[in-house]
Amino acid sequence: MAVQSLDQIKEWVNLIIGKEVLVEVNKGRKKTIVRKGVVENTYPFFFTLRVDVDGSCQRISFNYVDILTKTVELEIL
């Protein structure tokens, strides 16, 4: 997805609520975390994902700016 603004990112994330996504988080220094999750909710400045880690359900939140700066990448499964 080619993204130019935060408004486009917010609209896109709103469209994929409830869908399963692959999340890739760049933690710096060649450290990346890849998880499967479901987009759970969107708020004015961030969104939440529900992910299963070692059999337990966790909620993770990200800013829309994280997608803009490519710190977080979402891929719909």
N, CA, C, O and CB atoms as a CASP TS submission, in Angstrom:
PFRMAT TS
TARGET T0000
AUTHOR 0000-0000-0000
METHOD Language model
MODEL 1
PARENT N/A
ATOM      1  N   MET     1       0.826  -1.172   0.000  1.00  0.00           N
ATOM      2  CA  MET     1       0.000   0.000   0.000  1.00  0.00           C
ATOM      3  C   MET     1       0.872   1.239   0.000  1.00  0.00           C
ATOM      4  O   MET     1       1.691   1.415   0.903  1.00  0.00           O
ATOM      5  CB  MET     1      -0.941  -0.004   1.192  1.00  0.00           C
ATOM      6  N   ALA     2       0.717   2.090  -0.981  1.00  0.00           N
ATOM      7  CA  ALA     2       1.443   3.350  -1.040  1.00  0.00           C
ATOM      8  C   ALA     2       0.693   4.381  -0.209  1.00  0.00           C
ATOM      9  O   ALA     2      -0.468   4.687  -0.483  1.00  0.00           O
ATOM     10  CB  ALA     2       1.615   3.833  -2.511  1.00  0.00           C
ATOM     11  N   VAL     3       1.360   4.910   0.800  1.00  0.00           N
ATOM     12  CA  VAL     3       0.702   5.800   1.740  1.00  0.00           C
ATOM     13  C   VAL     3       1.347   7.182   1.674  1.00  0.00           C
ATOM     14  O   VAL     3       2.571   7.311   1.669  1.00  0.00           O
ATOM     15  CB  VAL     3       0.772   5.230   3.173  1.00  0.00           C
ATOM     16  N   GLN     4       0.505   8.210   1.623  1.00  0.00           N
ATOM     17  CA  GLN     4       1.031   9.562   1.611  1.00  0.00           C
ATOM     18  C   GLN     4       0.710  10.346   2.887  1.00  0.00           C
ATOM     19  O   GLN     4       1.459  11.259   3.234  1.00  0.00           O
ATOM     20  CB  GLN     4       0.492  10.294   0.421  1.00  0.00           C
ATOM     21  N   SER     5      -0.351  10.030   3.581  1.00  0.00           N
ATOM     22  CA  SER     5      -0.731  10.830   4.747  1.00  0.00           C
ATOM     23  C   SER     5      -1.288   9.967   5.873  1.00  0.00           C
ATOM     24  O   SER     5      -1.656   8.809   5.674  1.00  0.00           O
ATOM     25  CB  SER     5      -1.757  11.881   4.351  1.00  0.00           C
ATOM     26  N   LEU     6      -1.339  10.565   7.058  1.00  0.00           N
ATOM     27  CA  LEU     6      -1.889   9.871   8.217  1.00  0.00           C
ATOM     28  C   LEU     6      -3.374   9.597   8.059  1.00  0.00           C
ATOM     29  O   LEU     6      -3.871   8.576   8.535  1.00  0.00           O
ATOM     30  CB  LEU     6      -1.647  10.679   9.475  1.00  0.00           C
ATOM     31  N   ASP     7      -4.092  10.502   7.391  1.00  0.00           N
ATOM     32  CA  ASP     7      -5.527  10.282   7.176  1.00  0.00           C
ATOM     33  C   ASP     7      -5.780   9.034   6.345  1.00  0.00           C
ATOM     34  O   ASP     7      -6.718   8.287   6.623  1.00  0.00           O
ATOM     35  CB  ASP     7      -6.156  11.493   6.492  1.00  0.00           C
ATOM     36  N   GLN     8      -4.957   8.799   5.332  1.00  0.00           N
ATOM     37  CA  GLN     8      -5.096   7.593   4.504  1.00  0.00           C
ATOM     38  C   GLN     8      -4.799   6.344   5.327  1.00  0.00           C
ATOM     39  O   GLN     8      -5.467   5.322   5.170  1.00  0.00           O
ATOM     40  CB  GLN     8      -4.154   7.659   3.279  1.00  0.00           C
ATOM     41  N   ILE     9      -3.808   6.424   6.197  1.00  0.00           N
ATOM     42  CA  ILE     9      -3.466   5.279   7.048  1.00  0.00           C
ATOM     43  C   ILE     9      -4.625   4.963   7.986  1.00  0.00           C
ATOM     44  O   ILE     9      -4.995   3.800   8.144  1.00  0.00           O
ATOM     45  CB  ILE     9      -2.175   5.560   7.860  1.00  0.00           C
ATOM     46  N   LYS    10      -5.202   5.994   8.613  1.00  0.00           N
ATOM     47  CA  LYS    10      -6.328   5.792   9.527  1.00  0.00           C
ATOM     48  C   LYS    10      -7.518   5.148   8.809  1.00  0.00           C
ATOM     49  O   LYS    10      -8.148   4.234   9.341  1.00  0.00           O
ATOM     50  CB  LYS    10      -6.752   7.129  10.151  1.00  0.00           C
ATOM     51  N   GLU    11      -7.817   5.625   7.613  1.00  0.00           N
ATOM     52  CA  GLU    11      -8.924   5.047   6.837  1.00  0.00           C
ATOM     53  C   GLU    11      -8.656   3.586   6.511  1.00  0.00           C
ATOM     54  O   GLU    11      -9.546   2.744   6.632  1.00  0.00           O
ATOM     55  CB  GLU    11      -9.148   5.839   5.540  1.00  0.00           C
ATOM     56  N   TRP    12      -7.423   3.282   6.096  1.00  0.00           N
ATOM     57  CA  TRP    12      -7.061   1.913   5.725  1.00  0.00           C
ATOM     58  C   TRP    12      -7.154   0.981   6.931  1.00  0.00           C
ATOM     59  O   TRP    12      -7.687  -0.123   6.818  1.00  0.00           O
ATOM     60  CB  TRP    12      -5.641   1.874   5.134  1.00  0.00           C
ATOM     61  N   VAL    13      -6.641   1.413   8.086  1.00  0.00           N
ATOM     62  CA  VAL    13      -6.704   0.570   9.288  1.00  0.00           C
ATOM     63  C   VAL    13      -8.156   0.375   9.716  1.00  0.00           C
ATOM     64  O   VAL    13      -8.517  -0.707  10.180  1.00  0.00           O
ATOM     65  CB  VAL    13      -5.880   1.197  10.445  1.00  0.00           C
ATOM     66  N   ASN    14      -8.995   1.400   9.571  1.00  0.00           N
ATOM     67  CA  ASN    14     -10.420   1.250   9.879  1.00  0.00           C
ATOM     68  C   ASN    14     -11.076   0.198   8.998  1.00  0.00           C
ATOM     69  O   ASN    14     -11.977  -0.511   9.445  1.00  0.00           O
ATOM     70  CB  ASN    14     -11.141   2.584   9.715  1.00  0.00           C
ATOM     71  N   LEU    15     -10.635   0.092   7.755  1.00  0.00           N
ATOM     72  CA  LEU    15     -11.214  -0.889   6.831  1.00  0.00           C
ATOM     73  C   LEU    15     -10.842  -2.327   7.180  1.00  0.00           C
ATOM     74  O   LEU    15     -11.572  -3.255   6.832  1.00  0.00           O
ATOM     75  CB  LEU    15     -10.771  -0.585   5.420  1.00  0.00           C
ATOM     76  N   ILE    16      -9.712  -2.520   7.865  1.00  0.00           N
ATOM     77  CA  ILE    16      -9.260  -3.892   8.136  1.00  0.00           C
ATOM     78  C   ILE    16      -9.534  -4.331   9.580  1.00  0.00           C
ATOM     79  O   ILE    16      -8.945  -5.306  10.046  1.00  0.00           O
ATOM     80  CB  ILE    16      -7.770  -4.009   7.845  1.00  0.00           C
ATOM     81  N   ILE    17     -10.414  -3.627  10.286  1.00  0.00           N
ATOM     82  CA  ILE    17     -10.780  -4.049  11.645  1.00  0.00           C
ATOM     83  C   ILE    17     -11.407  -5.441  11.572  1.00  0.00           C
ATOM     84  O   ILE    17     -12.301  -5.688  10.762  1.00  0.00           O
ATOM     85  CB  ILE    17     -11.768  -3.023  12.314  1.00  0.00           C
ATOM     86  N   GLY    18     -10.932  -6.340  12.421  1.00  0.00           N
ATOM     87  CA  GLY    18     -11.460  -7.698  12.477  1.00  0.00           C
ATOM     88  C   GLY    18     -10.766  -8.664  11.539  1.00  0.00           C
ATOM     89  O   GLY    18     -11.040  -9.863  11.585  1.00  0.00           O
ATOM     90  N   LYS    19      -9.878  -8.178  10.691  1.00  0.00           N
ATOM     91  CA  LYS    19      -9.174  -9.056   9.754  1.00  0.00           C
ATOM     92  C   LYS    19      -7.838  -9.485  10.337  1.00  0.00           C
ATOM     93  O   LYS    19      -7.223  -8.774  11.130  1.00  0.00           O
ATOM     94  CB  LYS    19      -8.964  -8.354   8.400  1.00  0.00           C
ATOM     95  N   GLU    20      -7.406 -10.677   9.918  1.00  0.00           N
ATOM     96  CA  GLU    20      -6.129 -11.200  10.378  1.00  0.00           C
ATOM     97  C   GLU    20      -5.002 -10.565   9.566  1.00  0.00           C
ATOM     98  O   GLU    20      -5.075 -10.474   8.341  1.00  0.00           O
ATOM     99  CB  GLU    20      -6.090 -12.748  10.261  1.00  0.00           C
ATOM    100  N   VAL    21      -3.961 -10.127  10.273  1.00  0.00           N
ATOM    101  CA  VAL    21      -2.833  -9.465   9.628  1.00  0.00           C
ATOM    102  C   VAL    21      -1.522 -10.066  10.120  1.00  0.00           C
ATOM    103  O   VAL    21      -1.453 -10.672  11.189  1.00  0.00           O
ATOM    104  CB  VAL    21      -2.865  -7.950   9.895  1.00  0.00           C
ATOM    105  N   LEU    22      -0.503  -9.881   9.320  1.00  0.00           N
ATOM    106  CA  LEU    22       0.861 -10.224   9.701  1.00  0.00           C
ATOM    107  C   LEU    22       1.537  -8.914  10.054  1.00  0.00           C
ATOM    108  O   LEU    22       1.578  -7.994   9.236  1.00  0.00           O
ATOM    109  CB  LEU    22       1.632 -10.997   8.549  1.00  0.00           C
ATOM    110  N   VAL    23       2.071  -8.820  11.272  1.00  0.00           N
ATOM    111  CA  VAL    23       2.677  -7.588  11.765  1.00  0.00           C
ATOM    112  C   VAL    23       4.182  -7.789  11.833  1.00  0.00           C
ATOM    113  O   VAL    23       4.661  -8.765  12.411  1.00  0.00           O
ATOM    114  CB  VAL    23       2.101  -7.189  13.160  1.00  0.00           C
ATOM    115  N   GLU    24       4.925  -6.863  11.240  1.00  0.00           N
ATOM    116  CA  GLU    24       6.382  -6.885  11.327  1.00  0.00           C
ATOM    117  C   GLU    24       6.821  -5.591  11.983  1.00  0.00           C
ATOM    118  O   GLU    24       6.593  -4.503  11.454  1.00  0.00           O
ATOM    119  CB  GLU    24       7.046  -7.063   9.916  1.00  0.00           C
ATOM    120  N   VAL    25       7.459  -5.720  13.154  1.00  0.00           N
ATOM    121  CA  VAL    25       7.885  -4.558  13.925  1.00  0.00           C
ATOM    122  C   VAL    25       9.402  -4.481  13.885  1.00  0.00           C
ATOM    123  O   VAL    25      10.090  -5.435  14.246  1.00  0.00           O
ATOM    124  CB  VAL    25       7.369  -4.630  15.392  1.00  0.00           C
ATOM    125  N   ASN    26       9.913  -3.354  13.449  1.00  0.00           N
ATOM    126  CA  ASN    26      11.350  -3.122  13.402  1.00  0.00           C
ATOM    127  C   ASN    26      11.772  -2.504  14.724  1.00  0.00           C
ATOM    128  O   ASN    26      11.408  -1.367  15.023  1.00  0.00           O
ATOM    129  CB  ASN    26      11.743  -2.207  12.201  1.00  0.00           C
ATOM    130  N   LYS    27      12.540  -3.246  15.519  1.00  0.00           N
ATOM    131  CA  LYS    27      12.978  -2.776  16.834  1.00  0.00           C
ATOM    132  C   LYS    27      14.363  -2.131  16.793  1.00  0.00           C
ATOM    133  O   LYS    27      14.881  -1.727  17.834  1.00  0.00           O
ATOM    134  CB  LYS    27      12.984  -3.929  17.817  1.00  0.00           C
ATOM    135  N   GLY    28      14.968  -2.027  15.613  1.00  0.00           N
ATOM    136  CA  GLY    28      16.291  -1.416  15.496  1.00  0.00           C
ATOM    137  C   GLY    28      17.407  -2.436  15.608  1.00  0.00           C
ATOM    138  O   GLY    28      17.230  -3.521  16.161  1.00  0.00           O
ATOM    139  N   ARG    29      18.559  -2.065  15.072  1.00  0.00           N
ATOM    140  CA  ARG    29      19.752  -2.923  15.112  1.00  0.00           C
ATOM    141  C   ARG    29      19.481  -4.340  14.628  1.00  0.00           C
ATOM    142  O   ARG    29      19.861  -5.312  15.282  1.00  0.00           O
ATOM    143  CB  ARG    29      20.302  -2.974  16.518  1.00  0.00           C
ATOM    144  N   LYS    30      18.834  -4.449  13.501  1.00  0.00           N
ATOM    145  CA  LYS    30      18.533  -5.731  12.849  1.00  0.00           C
ATOM    146  C   LYS    30      17.626  -6.635  13.674  1.00  0.00           C
ATOM    147  O   LYS    30      17.640  -7.852  13.491  1.00  0.00           O
ATOM    148  CB  LYS    30      19.812  -6.462  12.551  1.00  0.00           C
ATOM    149  N   LYS    31      16.843  -6.064  14.573  1.00  0.00           N
ATOM    150  CA  LYS    31      15.896  -6.839  15.372  1.00  0.00           C
ATOM    151  C   LYS    31      14.492  -6.587  14.841  1.00  0.00           C
ATOM    152  O   LYS    31      14.003  -5.458  14.868  1.00  0.00           O
ATOM    153  CB  LYS    31      15.995  -6.470  16.885  1.00  0.00           C
ATOM    154  N   THR    32      13.856  -7.631  14.367  1.00  0.00           N
ATOM    155  CA  THR    32      12.479  -7.518  13.909  1.00  0.00           C
ATOM    156  C   THR    32      11.645  -8.602  14.579  1.00  0.00           C
ATOM    157  O   THR    32      12.121  -9.706  14.842  1.00  0.00           O
ATOM    158  CB  THR    32      12.392  -7.629  12.363  1.00  0.00           C
ATOM    159  N   ILE    33      10.405  -8.264  14.844  1.00  0.00           N
ATOM    160  CA  ILE    33       9.461  -9.209  15.438  1.00  0.00           C
ATOM    161  C   ILE    33       8.318  -9.377  14.452  1.00  0.00           C
ATOM    162  O   ILE    33       7.756  -8.392  13.972  1.00  0.00           O
ATOM    163  CB  ILE    33       8.941  -8.717  16.845  1.00  0.00           C
ATOM    164  N   VAL    34       7.971 -10.631  14.147  1.00  0.00           N
ATOM    165  CA  VAL    34       6.877 -10.923  13.226  1.00  0.00           C
ATOM    166  C   VAL    34       5.834 -11.743  13.979  1.00  0.00           C
ATOM    167  O   VAL    34       6.152 -12.774  14.570  1.00  0.00           O
ATOM    168  CB  VAL    34       7.388 -11.685  11.952  1.00  0.00           C
ATOM    169  N   ARG    35       4.598 -11.281  13.951  1.00  0.00           N
ATOM    170  CA  ARG    35       3.497 -11.971  14.627  1.00  0.00           C
ATOM    171  C   ARG    35       2.247 -11.930  13.762  1.00  0.00           C
ATOM    172  O   ARG    35       2.089 -11.054  12.911  1.00  0.00           O
ATOM    173  CB  ARG    35       3.216 -11.339  16.008  1.00  0.00           C
ATOM    174  N   LYS    36       1.360 -12.895  13.994  1.00  0.00           N
ATOM    175  CA  LYS    36       0.025 -12.858  13.390  1.00  0.00           C
ATOM    176  C   LYS    36      -0.924 -12.298  14.429  1.00  0.00           C
ATOM    177  O   LYS    36      -0.817 -12.604  15.616  1.00  0.00           O
ATOM    178  CB  LYS    36      -0.440 -14.281  12.900  1.00  0.00           C
ATOM    179  N   GLY    37      -1.852 -11.474  13.971  1.00  0.00           N
ATOM    180  CA  GLY    37      -2.806 -10.890  14.898  1.00  0.00           C
ATOM    181  C   GLY    37      -4.051 -10.419  14.187  1.00  0.00           C
ATOM    182  O   GLY    37      -4.188 -10.576  12.973  1.00  0.00           O
ATOM    183  N   VAL    38      -4.954  -9.842  14.950  1.00  0.00           N
ATOM    184  CA  VAL    38      -6.209  -9.319  14.430  1.00  0.00           C
ATOM    185  C   VAL    38      -6.305  -7.856  14.849  1.00  0.00           C
ATOM    186  O   VAL    38      -6.092  -7.515  16.012  1.00  0.00           O
ATOM    187  CB  VAL    38      -7.441 -10.148  14.949  1.00  0.00           C
ATOM    188  N   VAL    39      -6.628  -6.997  13.883  1.00  0.00           N
ATOM    189  CA  VAL    39      -6.838  -5.586  14.204  1.00  0.00           C
ATOM    190  C   VAL    39      -8.118  -5.503  15.019  1.00  0.00           C
ATOM    191  O   VAL    39      -9.193  -5.870  14.545  1.00  0.00           O
ATOM    192  CB  VAL    39      -6.921  -4.691  12.903  1.00  0.00           C
ATOM    193  N   GLU    40      -7.995  -5.022  16.241  1.00  0.00           N
ATOM    194  CA  GLU    40      -9.116  -5.074  17.166  1.00  0.00           C
ATOM    195  C   GLU    40      -9.904  -3.764  17.229  1.00  0.00           C
ATOM    196  O   GLU    40     -11.134  -3.779  17.170  1.00  0.00           O
ATOM    197  CB  GLU    40      -8.618  -5.428  18.537  1.00  0.00           C
ATOM    198  N   ASN    41      -9.211  -2.645  17.347  1.00  0.00           N
ATOM    199  CA  ASN    41      -9.882  -1.365  17.526  1.00  0.00           C
ATOM    200  C   ASN    41      -9.033  -0.242  16.984  1.00  0.00           C
ATOM    201  O   ASN    41      -7.812  -0.367  16.891  1.00  0.00           O
ATOM    202  CB  ASN    41     -10.200  -1.122  18.992  1.00  0.00           C
ATOM    203  N   THR    42      -9.679   0.866  16.621  1.00  0.00           N
ATOM    204  CA  THR    42      -8.943   2.058  16.215  1.00  0.00           C
ATOM    205  C   THR    42      -9.394   3.226  17.072  1.00  0.00           C
ATOM    206  O   THR    42     -10.557   3.320  17.464  1.00  0.00           O
ATOM    207  CB  THR    42      -9.152   2.365  14.707  1.00  0.00           C
ATOM    208  N   TYR    43      -8.473   4.094  17.348  1.00  0.00           N
ATOM    209  CA  TYR    43      -8.699   5.286  18.138  1.00  0.00           C
ATOM    210  C   TYR    43      -8.104   6.467  17.376  1.00  0.00           C
ATOM    211  O   TYR    43      -7.429   6.259  16.368  1.00  0.00           O
ATOM    212  CB  TYR    43      -8.075   5.152  19.568  1.00  0.00           C
ATOM    213  N   PRO    44      -8.335   7.704  17.829  1.00  0.00           N
ATOM    214  CA  PRO    44      -7.841   8.853  17.056  1.00  0.00           C
ATOM    215  C   PRO    44      -6.326   8.870  16.821  1.00  0.00           C
ATOM    216  O   PRO    44      -5.879   9.350  15.779  1.00  0.00           O
ATOM    217  CB  PRO    44      -8.229  10.111  17.754  1.00  0.00           C
ATOM    218  N   PHE    45      -5.532   8.360  17.759  1.00  0.00           N
ATOM    219  CA  PHE    45      -4.083   8.459  17.606  1.00  0.00           C
ATOM    220  C   PHE    45      -3.358   7.116  17.573  1.00  0.00           C
ATOM    221  O   PHE    45      -2.150   7.086  17.334  1.00  0.00           O
ATOM    222  CB  PHE    45      -3.531   9.279  18.713  1.00  0.00           C
ATOM    223  N   PHE    46      -4.055   6.010  17.805  1.00  0.00           N
ATOM    224  CA  PHE    46      -3.416   4.699  17.778  1.00  0.00           C
ATOM    225  C   PHE    46      -4.448   3.623  17.467  1.00  0.00           C
ATOM    226  O   PHE    46      -5.651   3.886  17.448  1.00  0.00           O
ATOM    227  CB  PHE    46      -2.715   4.405  19.120  1.00  0.00           C
ATOM    228  N   PHE    47      -3.959   2.400  17.221  1.00  0.00           N
ATOM    229  CA  PHE    47      -4.832   1.253  16.998  1.00  0.00           C
ATOM    230  C   PHE    47      -4.293   0.077  17.791  1.00  0.00           C
ATOM    231  O   PHE    47      -3.119   0.055  18.159  1.00  0.00           O
ATOM    232  CB  PHE    47      -4.937   0.903  15.485  1.00  0.00           C
ATOM    233  N   THR    48      -5.155  -0.904  18.055  1.00  0.00           N
ATOM    234  CA  THR    48      -4.751  -2.059  18.843  1.00  0.00           C
ATOM    235  C   THR    48      -4.855  -3.338  18.028  1.00  0.00           C
ATOM    236  O   THR    48      -5.710  -3.477  17.154  1.00  0.00           O
ATOM    237  CB  THR    48      -5.601  -2.169  20.104  1.00  0.00           C
ATOM    238  N   LEU    49      -3.962  -4.262  18.338  1.00  0.00           N
ATOM    239  CA  LEU    49      -3.948  -5.589  17.725  1.00  0.00           C
ATOM    240  C   LEU    49      -4.053  -6.625  18.831  1.00  0.00           C
ATOM    241  O   LEU    49      -3.515  -6.431  19.921  1.00  0.00           O
ATOM    242  CB  LEU    49      -2.657  -5.812  16.868  1.00  0.00           C
ATOM    243  N   ARG    50      -4.743  -7.721  18.556  1.00  0.00           N
ATOM    244  CA  ARG    50      -4.793  -8.867  19.464  1.00  0.00           C
ATOM    245  C   ARG    50      -3.917  -9.950  18.863  1.00  0.00           C
ATOM    246  O   ARG    50      -4.184 -10.427  17.760  1.00  0.00           O
ATOM    247  CB  ARG    50      -6.269  -9.378  19.688  1.00  0.00           C
ATOM    248  N   VAL    51      -2.871 -10.341  19.583  1.00  0.00           N
ATOM    249  CA  VAL    51      -1.953 -11.364  19.089  1.00  0.00           C
ATOM    250  C   VAL    51      -1.870 -12.501  20.094  1.00  0.00           C
ATOM    251  O   VAL    51      -2.040 -12.293  21.295  1.00  0.00           O
ATOM    252  CB  VAL    51      -0.551 -10.770  18.823  1.00  0.00           C
ATOM    253  N   ASP    52      -1.610 -13.697  19.598  1.00  0.00           N
ATOM    254  CA  ASP    52      -1.403 -14.858  20.458  1.00  0.00           C
ATOM    255  C   ASP    52       0.094 -15.114  20.566  1.00  0.00           C
ATOM    256  O   ASP    52       0.763 -15.384  19.569  1.00  0.00           O
ATOM    257  CB  ASP    52      -2.150 -16.115  19.906  1.00  0.00           C
ATOM    258  N   VAL    53       0.610 -15.028  21.787  1.00  0.00           N
ATOM    259  CA  VAL    53       2.026 -15.270  22.034  1.00  0.00           C
ATOM    260  C   VAL    53       2.133 -16.427  23.015  1.00  0.00           C
ATOM    261  O   VAL    53       1.721 -16.309  24.169  1.00  0.00           O
ATOM    262  CB  VAL    53       2.744 -13.988  22.583  1.00  0.00           C
ATOM    263  N   ASP    54       2.680 -17.531  22.562  1.00  0.00           N
ATOM    264  CA  ASP    54       2.870 -18.721  23.398  1.00  0.00           C
ATOM    265  C   ASP    54       1.583 -19.150  24.096  1.00  0.00           C
ATOM    266  O   ASP    54       1.596 -19.506  25.274  1.00  0.00           O
ATOM    267  CB  ASP    54       3.948 -18.460  24.436  1.00  0.00           C
ATOM    268  N   GLY    55       0.482 -19.114  23.368  1.00  0.00           N
ATOM    269  CA  GLY    55      -0.786 -19.584  23.894  1.00  0.00           C
ATOM    270  C   GLY    55      -1.568 -18.581  24.715  1.00  0.00           C
ATOM    271  O   GLY    55      -2.669 -18.888  25.171  1.00  0.00           O
ATOM    272  N   SER    56      -1.027 -17.385  24.915  1.00  0.00           N
ATOM    273  CA  SER    56      -1.766 -16.370  25.659  1.00  0.00           C
ATOM    274  C   SER    56      -2.089 -15.194  24.749  1.00  0.00           C
ATOM    275  O   SER    56      -1.311 -14.850  23.859  1.00  0.00           O
ATOM    276  CB  SER    56      -0.963 -15.897  26.888  1.00  0.00           C
ATOM    277  N   CYS    57      -3.226 -14.594  24.979  1.00  0.00           N
ATOM    278  CA  CYS    57      -3.686 -13.475  24.160  1.00  0.00           C
ATOM    279  C   CYS    57      -3.131 -12.171  24.725  1.00  0.00           C
ATOM    280  O   CYS    57      -3.256 -11.899  25.919  1.00  0.00           O
ATOM    281  CB  CYS    57      -5.237 -13.432  24.101  1.00  0.00           C
ATOM    282  N   GLN    58      -2.518 -11.366  23.857  1.00  0.00           N
ATOM    283  CA  GLN    58      -1.982 -10.074  24.271  1.00  0.00           C
ATOM    284  C   GLN    58      -2.511  -8.987  23.361  1.00  0.00           C
ATOM    285  O   GLN    58      -2.803  -9.234  22.191  1.00  0.00           O
ATOM    286  CB  GLN    58      -0.444 -10.083  24.261  1.00  0.00           C
ATOM    287  N   ARG    59      -2.633  -7.796  23.892  1.00  0.00           N
ATOM    288  CA  ARG    59      -3.020  -6.643  23.086  1.00  0.00           C
ATOM    289  C   ARG    59      -1.813  -5.730  22.948  1.00  0.00           C
ATOM    290  O   ARG    59      -1.120  -5.431  23.920  1.00  0.00           O
ATOM    291  CB  ARG    59      -4.227  -5.883  23.720  1.00  0.00           C
ATOM    292  N   ILE    60      -1.583  -5.302  21.734  1.00  0.00           N
ATOM    293  CA  ILE    60      -0.458  -4.414  21.432  1.00  0.00           C
ATOM    294  C   ILE    60      -1.019  -3.190  20.730  1.00  0.00           C
ATOM    295  O   ILE    60      -1.903  -3.309  19.881  1.00  0.00           O
ATOM    296  CB  ILE    60       0.633  -5.131  20.547  1.00  0.00           C
ATOM    297  N   SER    61      -0.514  -2.017  21.076  1.00  0.00           N
ATOM    298  CA  SER    61      -0.981  -0.808  20.412  1.00  0.00           C
ATOM    299  C   SER    61       0.157  -0.157  19.641  1.00  0.00           C
ATOM    300  O   SER    61       1.321  -0.228  20.034  1.00  0.00           O
ATOM    301  CB  SER    61      -1.572   0.177  21.431  1.00  0.00           C
ATOM    302  N   PHE    62      -0.210   0.481  18.533  1.00  0.00           N
ATOM    303  CA  PHE    62       0.751   1.179  17.689  1.00  0.00           C
ATOM    304  C   PHE    62       0.172   2.515  17.272  1.00  0.00           C
ATOM    305  O   PHE    62      -1.045   2.668  17.170  1.00  0.00           O
ATOM    306  CB  PHE    62       1.122   0.334  16.451  1.00  0.00           C
ATOM    307  N   ASN    63       1.045   3.482  17.030  1.00  0.00           N
ATOM    308  CA  ASN    63       0.642   4.764  16.473  1.00  0.00           C
ATOM    309  C   ASN    63       0.529   4.633  14.966  1.00  0.00           C
ATOM    310  O   ASN    63       1.180   3.783  14.358  1.00  0.00           O
ATOM    311  CB  ASN    63       1.643   5.879  16.855  1.00  0.00           C
ATOM    312  N   TYR    64      -0.296   5.470  14.368  1.00  0.00           N
ATOM    313  CA  TYR    64      -0.387   5.498  12.909  1.00  0.00           C
ATOM    314  C   TYR    64       0.927   5.979  12.298  1.00  0.00           C
ATOM    315  O   TYR    64       1.259   5.613  11.170  1.00  0.00           O
ATOM    316  CB  TYR    64      -1.548   6.403  12.457  1.00  0.00           C
ATOM    317  N   VAL    65       1.667   6.790  13.032  1.00  0.00           N
ATOM    318  CA  VAL    65       2.953   7.294  12.555  1.00  0.00           C
ATOM    319  C   VAL    65       3.941   6.141  12.382  1.00  0.00           C
ATOM    320  O   VAL    65       4.827   6.213  11.530  1.00  0.00           O
ATOM    321  CB  VAL    65       3.520   8.349  13.533  1.00  0.00           C
ATOM    322  N   ASP    66       3.799   5.075  13.184  1.00  0.00           N
ATOM    323  CA  ASP    66       4.677   3.912  13.052  1.00  0.00           C
ATOM    324  C   ASP    66       4.568   3.289  11.666  1.00  0.00           C
ATOM    325  O   ASP    66       5.561   2.805  11.122  1.00  0.00           O
ATOM    326  CB  ASP    66       4.343   2.871  14.118  1.00  0.00           C
ATOM    327  N   ILE    67       3.370   3.299  11.095  1.00  0.00           N
ATOM    328  CA  ILE    67       3.187   2.770   9.740  1.00  0.00           C
ATOM    329  C   ILE    67       3.796   3.735   8.719  1.00  0.00           C
ATOM    330  O   ILE    67       4.423   3.310   7.749  1.00  0.00           O
ATOM    331  CB  ILE    67       1.678   2.537   9.439  1.00  0.00           C
ATOM    332  N   LEU    68       3.605   5.019   8.945  1.00  0.00           N
ATOM    333  CA  LEU    68       4.133   6.038   8.036  1.00  0.00           C
ATOM    334  C   LEU    68       5.655   5.985   7.975  1.00  0.00           C
ATOM    335  O   LEU    68       6.235   6.140   6.901  1.00  0.00           O
ATOM    336  CB  LEU    68       3.674   7.434   8.472  1.00  0.00           C
ATOM    337  N   THR    69       6.308   5.769   9.117  1.00  0.00           N
ATOM    338  CA  THR    69       7.772   5.726   9.180  1.00  0.00           C
ATOM    339  C   THR    69       8.334   4.327   8.927  1.00  0.00           C
ATOM    340  O   THR    69       9.545   4.119   8.988  1.00  0.00           O
ATOM    341  CB  THR    69       8.242   6.223  10.531  1.00  0.00           C
ATOM    342  N   LYS    70       7.452   3.376   8.645  1.00  0.00           N
ATOM    343  CA  LYS    70       7.812   1.989   8.361  1.00  0.00           C
ATOM    344  C   LYS    70       8.478   1.272   9.539  1.00  0.00           C
ATOM    345  O   LYS    70       9.243   0.327   9.348  1.00  0.00           O
ATOM    346  CB  LYS    70       8.728   1.946   7.175  1.00  0.00           C
ATOM    347  N   THR    71       8.182   1.726  10.744  1.00  0.00           N
ATOM    348  CA  THR    71       8.604   0.993  11.936  1.00  0.00           C
ATOM    349  C   THR    71       7.733  -0.245  12.100  1.00  0.00           C
ATOM    350  O   THR    71       8.195  -1.281  12.578  1.00  0.00           O
ATOM    351  CB  THR    71       8.525   1.890  13.200  1.00  0.00           C
ATOM    352  N   VAL    72       6.463  -0.128  11.697  1.00  0.00           N
ATOM    353  CA  VAL    72       5.502  -1.225  11.735  1.00  0.00           C
ATOM    354  C   VAL    72       4.958  -1.421  10.334  1.00  0.00           C
ATOM    355  O   VAL    72       4.585  -0.456   9.667  1.00  0.00           O
ATOM    356  CB  VAL    72       4.350  -0.945  12.752  1.00  0.00           C
ATOM    357  N   GLU    73       4.912  -2.672   9.883  1.00  0.00           N
ATOM    358  CA  GLU    73       4.324  -2.990   8.588  1.00  0.00           C
ATOM    359  C   GLU    73       3.215  -4.020   8.800  1.00  0.00           C
ATOM    360  O   GLU    73       3.399  -5.016   9.500  1.00  0.00           O
ATOM    361  CB  GLU    73       5.406  -3.523   7.590  1.00  0.00           C
ATOM    362  N   LEU    74       2.064  -3.763   8.183  1.00  0.00           N
ATOM    363  CA  LEU    74       0.927  -4.669   8.270  1.00  0.00           C
ATOM    364  C   LEU    74       0.667  -5.279   6.907  1.00  0.00           C
ATOM    365  O   LEU    74       0.701  -4.597   5.883  1.00  0.00           O
ATOM    366  CB  LEU    74      -0.329  -3.938   8.790  1.00  0.00           C
ATOM    367  N   GLU    75       0.405  -6.583   6.915  1.00  0.00           N
ATOM    368  CA  GLU    75       0.053  -7.284   5.674  1.00  0.00           C
ATOM    369  C   GLU    75      -1.198  -8.110   5.956  1.00  0.00           C
ATOM    370  O   GLU    75      -1.219  -8.924   6.880  1.00  0.00           O
ATOM    371  CB  GLU    75       1.242  -8.199   5.159  1.00  0.00           C
ATOM    372  N   ILE    76      -2.234  -7.895   5.160  1.00  0.00           N
ATOM    373  CA  ILE    76      -3.489  -8.624   5.354  1.00  0.00           C
ATOM    374  C   ILE    76      -3.308 -10.068   4.885  1.00  0.00           C
ATOM    375  O   ILE    76      -2.778 -10.318   3.802  1.00  0.00           O
ATOM    376  CB  ILE    76      -4.662  -7.935   4.585  1.00  0.00           C
ATOM    377  N   LEU    77      -3.755 -11.015   5.715  1.00  0.00           N
ATOM    378  CA  LEU    77      -3.644 -12.435   5.348  1.00  0.00           C
ATOM    379  C   LEU    77      -4.916 -12.928   4.702  1.00  0.00           C
ATOM    380  O   LEU    77      -5.006 -14.098   4.328  1.00  0.00           O
ATOM    381  CB  LEU    77      -3.324 -13.289   6.574  1.00  0.00           C
TER
END
